[in-house]
Amino acid sequence: MDRPFAKFAAMLGLITALCGCGGDTPDPARMVVIVRPCIISGHPLIAQTDNRLTPDAAAQIDTWLATANDIWSAGANIAILPAASPQGTFPIIPDPITADNSGDRNIAGFIESRFEGDIAQTEADATATNESLSVVSSCNQAWAPAFPSVADSDHLPGFPVVFVRQFVTDRAVPASRFLGFVEALPNPASPQFAAYCNRPYGFSGSLVEDRFALIAYRYNLGDEKHVAHTLAHEIGHVLMLPHGDGLDNDGNGQFDLTCDFRHENAAETSTPASLMDPTGTASLLLNPLQAELARYSAARLRETLGEP
């Protein structure tokens, strides 16, 4: 039986402690963010013979999730915990576009070079491609049975995280430096841009409720440390953190690339001082301004989705 929660299941007891239901004293400041993990067919952790998780998959996925939880618990007092699956395993979802299922793709050379588990999405695209959105929708639908009281599978508690083989360009060329993807953060044309950029924050949960993360395996070196770091970094984007060092370097009351782009300086784009550094450093640090924004976003996410 595939049991990817074997090692991580013990951490679910933390929910009991957090809600004060058990004998432990709850931490009133600790927040919980639920993730709903899925893994796509063709991923190296899925056996091609029977489309089931490989024997080593459980331990590896446990490590990714536990490491991300450790980073966020230490840096922002936010626990990152997986939803409980009725099947006792992560859902395996199909790749919507493969060599045998071309969908609406007809770019010359595209089908011939596709592998199952690859997702057409490049870092240059601020908006998710149809394939990325299809994968997210499939993951939401796969988790719907775990939440029978929620009518809309696109608004389940928490957010989906899909582990994919790799990202490719529209001509199926591997995007070798592209390790994860989330939907774009607000831009100056967004009605809530000012409420997002200015403290105290005032943006609503509508900015957070439909966010998701896709995590690549290839070019993360197939390594637990690299994949876990990418997962923790993309969770930061889900919780509305932009790239940057998390510091108000020029003292203008705003920080990092999305909000402080008019006054950015070299430190905000090149200093490897936080988890959200865009250059792929191994920093695990979340600075206070990042923790504040992430906690505000987590609260808005829980309120909008009706979580206690």
C-alpha positions, 0 to 999 in steps of 0.5 A, a space after each residue: 500500500 502506498 503510504 506517503 504520510 507514514 513518517 509525516 502522519 505524526 505531525 498531524 497530531 500538531 493540529 490537535 495541539 494547535 486547536 487545544 483539543 488535546 492535552 498539550 498547551 496550544 501555541 496561540 500564535 501558531 497558524 496552520 496552512 493546509 496543503 493538498 499534494 498531488 503527483 502527476 503521472 510520469 513523475 520519477 517517483 511513480 512506477 511506470 509499470 502500474 502507475 503507483 508510487 515507488 517504494 522510496 516515494 513515501 520517504 522522499 515526499 515525507 521529507 519534502 513536506 517536513 522540511 518545508 514545515 520546519 522552514 515555515 514554522 521557524 521563520 514565520 510560526 506557520 505550520 505547513 501540514 498536508 490534508 488527510 486523504 481518505 485513501 491514505 495516499 497522495 492522489 496521482 493525477 493524469 498529465 492532460 497533454 502527452 504524446 498520446 493526448 495532444 489536446 489543442 497543441 499543434 506546434 511543430 515538433 511539440 508532441 514528438 518531444 513530450 514526456 508524460 509528467 512535463 508541463 508547458 509553462 515557462 518563467 517568462 509567462 506571468 499567467 498560468 498556461 491551460 495545461 498548468 490550470 488543468 493540472 491544478 483543477 485535476 488536483 482539486 477534483 482528486 481532493 474533493 472527496 476529502 471535503 464532502 461538505 464543500 460543493 466547489 472543488 476549486 475552493 477546498 481548504 488550503 491550496 494544491 501543490 502538484 509535483 511534476 516531472 519538469 517544466 518545458 517551453 511551448 516547443 517542449 524544450 526543458 526549462 532547466 532553470 525553472 524549478 517551480 511555478 505559482 500564479 503571478 502576484 498583483 501588478 499596479 493595475 490590480 484594484 488591490 495593489 495598494 492594499 497589498 503593498 502598503 502596511 498595515 495590509 488591507 487586501 482581501 482573501 480573493 487575492 489568495 484563495 485560488 493560488 497554487 504551486 507546481 514543483 519540478 523534480 528534474 533540475 532540482 537535481 532529483 534531490 530532497 534538499 533542492 525539491 524541499 527548498 523549492 517547495 518552501 520558496 513556492 509556498 512563500 509565493 502562494 502566501 503573497 511573498 515576492 522575490 527579494 531579501 525581505 528588507 526595506 532597503 531604501 526605507 520607503 515603507 515597502 519591500 521587495 520586487 513586486 511593490 518596491 520596483 520603482 525604488 529597488 536597489 541592488 540589495 533587493 535583487 541580488 542579496 541572498 538573504 532570504 528564502 525568497 531570493 530568486 537566484 537559487 541560493 540555499 537560504 532558509 531565512 524569512 525576515 520579519 517583513 516577510 513573516 508579517 505578510 505571509 501570516 496576513 495572507 494565511 489568515 485571509 486564506 483561512 477566512 475566505 475558505 471558511 476554515 476555523 
